[in-house]
Each structure stands twice: as C-alpha cells, then as structure tokens.
C-alpha cells in the first residue's frame, strides 16, 4: 500500500481520535485495532471516540530540526496519556516549550 493511500485512509481516526476498546478486558488502543493483543480471539473490539483530554506522559523539545521544520523550531513532541488510557504521540502547540511539564 502506498504511503499516500495509507495516510488518507487513516485521516478520519487521527483527526477525530477514534480508537478501539476491548469490551472483554477493557484495554483501549490508538490507532484502532481489529484484535486485542491480550484476549486474542476471545476479545470483542468496538470503536471508541476519545475525549481528547489527557496529560503529558513524556516529551522532547526539538531544537535542531530538519530543514522542513526550521521555521517552527524549537517545538515539543509529546506522548499524551488520554483520560481513557491510550497513549498518542502529538506535537504540543500554543505553549512555550520552557513551560511544558510532565
């Protein structure tokens, strides 16, 4: 599958934070999964809409970016633990990189 096709296929779940939840064990996943890695075939997967609220689990400040990102440097990239339990990687925007805390 080409990268362009893959990108467009996943836009809905990325922009709307749609993931999966195993109704058997309660695990939540982002991006979506079709099978629970814990329950395997016993698991029952359903789609879940994440609230978009969470806390910073860890982050990194990029001060020496590639040429494509020089205009926005320095910028922060973080792993966010959503309220529902899944973790997503995202760029932190509208915040001073020196004020970001775990």
C-alpha positions in Angstrom: 0.0 0.0 0.0 1.4 3.4 -0.9 2.0 5.9 1.9 -0.4 8.4 0.3 -3.3 5.9 0.3 -2.4 4.8 3.9 -2.4 8.5 5.0 -5.8 9.3 3.5 -7.3 6.0 4.9 -6.4 7.0 8.5 -7.4 10.7 8.4 -10.8 10.1 10.0 -9.4 8.3 13.1 -6.5 10.7 13.5 -8.5 14.0 13.3 -11.4 12.6 15.4 -9.3 10.5 17.8 -11.1 7.3 17.1 -9.6 4.2 18.6 -10.7 0.8 19.8 -11.7 -0.8 23.1 -11.8 -4.4 24.0 -15.1 -5.0 25.8 -13.7 -8.2 27.3 -10.7 -6.8 29.2 -11.3 -3.0 28.9 -8.0 -2.2 27.2 -8.1 0.8 24.9 -5.9 1.3 21.8 -4.9 4.1 19.4 -4.7 3.7 16.5 -7.6 1.3 16.0 -7.1 -2.5 16.2 -9.1 -5.4 15.0 -7.9 -7.8 17.6 -7.0 -7.4 21.3 -3.3 -8.4 21.9 -4.2 -9.6 25.4 -7.5 -11.5 24.8 -6.8 -12.5 21.2 -9.8 -14.2 19.6 -11.8 -14.1 22.9 -11.8 -10.3 22.8 -14.6 -8.2 21.4 -13.4 -4.9 19.8 -15.5 -1.8 19.4 -14.7 1.7 18.2 -14.4 4.4 20.8 -14.3 8.2 20.4 -11.6 9.7 22.7 -12.3 12.9 24.5 -9.0 14.5 23.5 -8.2 15.3 27.1 -5.1 13.9 28.8 -1.8 14.6 30.5 1.8 14.7 29.2 3.4 11.3 29.9 6.8 12.4 28.4 8.1 14.9 25.9 11.1 16.1 24.0 12.0 19.6 22.7 13.3 19.7 19.2 15.9 22.5 19.0 17.8 21.3 15.9 15.2 20.2 13.4 15.4 19.0 9.8 15.2 21.7 7.1 11.4 21.2 6.8 10.7 22.3 10.4 13.3 25.0 10.9 10.7 27.8 10.8 8.8 26.4 13.8 11.8 25.4 16.0 12.1 24.9 18.9 9.0 22.7 19.2 7.9 20.0 21.5 6.7 16.5 20.7 5.0 14.5 23.5 3.4 11.2 24.3 0.0 12.1 25.8 -1.8 9.7 28.0 -5.5 10.2 27.2 -8.1 10.1 30.0 -9.4 6.8 28.6 -5.9 5.2 29.0 -4.5 5.1 25.4 -1.3 7.0 24.6 -0.8 9.1 21.5 2.2 11.0 20.1 1.5 14.6 19.3 3.2 18.0 18.8 2.5 20.5 21.6 1.2 23.7 20.1 0.1 27.0 21.7 2.6 26.6 24.6 6.0 27.9 25.3 8.4 24.9 25.3 10.0 26.1 28.5 6.6 25.9 30.3 5.8 22.3 29.4 5.8 19.9 32.4 5.1 16.2 32.9 
